[in-house]
Amino acid sequence: MDTKVLSSGIRYSNLPESYVRPESERPRLSEVSECEDVPVIDLGCEDRTHIIQQICRACMQYGFFQVINHGVSKETVEKMLQVAHDFFELPLEEKLKLYSDDPSKTMRLSTSFNVNKEKVHNWRDYLRLHCHPLHKYVPEWPSNPPPFKLPSSKRIFGIIIFLSASAYFFFPSSIVVIHRFRKGLFMVDIVSNYCVEVRELGYRLQELISESLGLEKDYIKNVLGEQGQHMAVNYYPPCPEPELTYGLPGHTDPNALTILLQDLQVAGLQVLKDGKWLAVNPQPDAFVINIGDQLQALSNGRYKSVWHRAVVNANKERMSVASFLCPFDRALISPAKPLTEDGCGAVYRDFTYAEYYSKFWSRNLDQEHCLELFKN
């Protein structure tokens, strides 16, 4: 391949050799059936106990679920997807200004997963952003396309009134509510609004997951500390031979909780359940919630970090936006003590998130579950 990324405007007639999986590792798309009983949880339900019970069942049996009536506005979601599409439609030379294969960078455009270590590449480009705290990371975000980040000379500020944990921004034509931020002026734009609303959803879900484990609702948040937030804007171009490769091979997420926005037009997410890969079709106005490795450890293995993969399409491009809530680097991850008192003891040893994340990135994505290395 002559370019570093797939989103170059070139339409391939054959799959480049570096993307072809050995026959034993191919996705066998004809053997994949639809997941017909995907847990869909209505967060607008007034019966909190019912929601908690549904989450418990989904986390034990599936390791993932979808949420509707989640509180992230439809307008915010639609604008986020449009900005994502606009970014990958930029001229190649503009995108390549952001290219890096260094996983330690907090903002970069890259391809596949870890091109410096993997033997076979994946049919994916992605824009990786760190998103919290916003005031620290927004300045390094892309300035193109223009809606992505307003230039500093054109940032919009308003009058702030602080009431309880919320900040109310007053503009002539609208009110924007930003939650849980310290006093100060904040830029209002499409991507940062999306990040704020998704973070609020993540905190709400962590409380519900804590309660579903029989713990205090703030238990998980307290253990994870001041959580980081990352975003991967994934672009899967049309693939000439999708049966020979992946967008991403089977893996679990190393973080605590993943909030995935799927492309409604093109399916591609598959999950492993009972030894079989199942397709999870996108549902309007829903997010897919993946339990990550850190919650599997905190739950002492009671909840499963879901194995999932992304497959590609011969005729259509596909987009997704994954938001990751991650423990504070020095957060000490260990099974909750009440979950080790039934005679089974702690399944996993104590570790910091920084230790885990370093180990995760030192390996290939499709190796054995990284959490296996941290078992007692």
Secondary structure, 3 states (H helix, E strand, C coil): CCCCCCCCCCCCCCCCHHHCCCHHHCCCHHHCEECCCCCEEECCCCCHHHHHHHHHHHHHHCCEEEEECCCCCHHHHHHHHHHHHHHHCCCHHHHHCCECCCCCCCEEEEECCCCCCCCCCCCCEEEEEECCCHHHHHHHCCCCCHHHCCCHHHCCCCEEEEECCEEEEECCCCEEEEECCCCCCCCCCHHHHHHHHHHHHHHHHHHHHHHHCCCCCCHHHHHHCCCEEEEEEEEECCCCCHHHCCCEEEECCCCCEEEEEECCCCCCEEEEECCEEEECCCCCCCEEEEECHHHHHHCCCCCCCCCEEECCCCCCCEEEEEEEEECCCCCEECCCHHHHCCCCCCCECCEEHHHHHHHHHCCCCCCCCHHHHHEC
